[in-house]
Amino acid sequence: MIRVRNLVKSYGGTRVVDGVGFEVAEGEVFGLLGPNGAGKTTTMEMMEGLRKPDRGEVCLFGVDGIRKPAKLKEIIGIQLQSTALFDHLSTEESILLYGSFYKKMRPPAELLRSFDLEEKRRTLVKHLSGGQRQRLAIALAVVHDPRVIFLDEPTTGLDPKARRALWEIILHLKEEGRTLFLSTHYMEEAEQLCDRVAIMDSGRVIALDTPARLIRQLASDSVIEFAAERGVSDAHFRELEGVKEVKRTDGGWMLLLTDNLRGTLSGLIPLADREGLVLNGLRTRSATLEDVFLERTGKRLTEQ
């Protein structure tokens, strides 16, 4: 239902989106995962008709998003990375105002209930918490019952409780059969919410699949992390049982990707004793999309 082909956008001679393309099925939650500056927001703005690409194609439910931006806006809803709301309107008044911009409008009472804002219906926007403002921003994005909803970094700046509450709302929108397109730099968010993920870096899509399949492509299911010392050769770690990949990050961490956690740990401890290596901050975890990004780029999302 969504088709993007060879999107390109440059600023001042720098190409920030470089040949991006993918397709999204109806009812799918599709995510763009990548660090800040990867080109996620620019890609979404071109899909939303807010920014004209240098070249490429965008088609949403049969609407040419580049040539017919006005028609496009009738079928999409947008929650921007930073939504400007009217501080001196109440929550309910905000919904009524935004609903007046469209030919049809969902009942305000229904939206207030769906987004857990009933108790805040008469509260001025300036008095809402960060999580409540984000829920209102998404409510405004669906006020006209759109076929596609764009969510740009919807949980940035929220505390863990507010983030989880917003996840529940996003999953509810999916259950309604809506098509959702979201960008995020939180790996856990992408794993929890998205049916498929396109990982972006430096304006390009470097991997695209379901989160589970992307992680399985690592050929390792566990990761051992510790603060690295440059004096020990990576070859020593590659010889440990089960190790598939050895990565050093710019932040000074060593990551051992392994399909035999117990075997690798059994060899790592004696190796550290022999080499006089202190395993500072040693921890183990399951492989994640963060490791997919690291394997593809040599960088960590959290270091960008």
Buried (B, 14 or more C-beta within 10 A) or exposed (E): BBBBBEBBBEEEEEBBBBBBBBBBEEBBBBBBBBBEBBBBBBBBBBBBBBBEBEEBBBBBBEBBBBEEBEBBBBBBBBBBBEBEBEEEBBBBBBBBEBBEEBEEBBEBEEBBEBBBBEEBBEBBBEEBEEBBBBBBBBBBBBBBEBBBBBBBBBBBEBEEEBBEBBBEBBEEBBEEEBBBBBBBBBBEBBBBBBBBBBBBBBBBBBBBBEBEEBBBEBEBBBBBBBEBBEEBEEEBBEEBBBBBBBBBBEEEBBBBBBBBBEBBBEBBEEBBEEEEBEBEEBEBEEBBBBBBBBBBBEBBBEEB
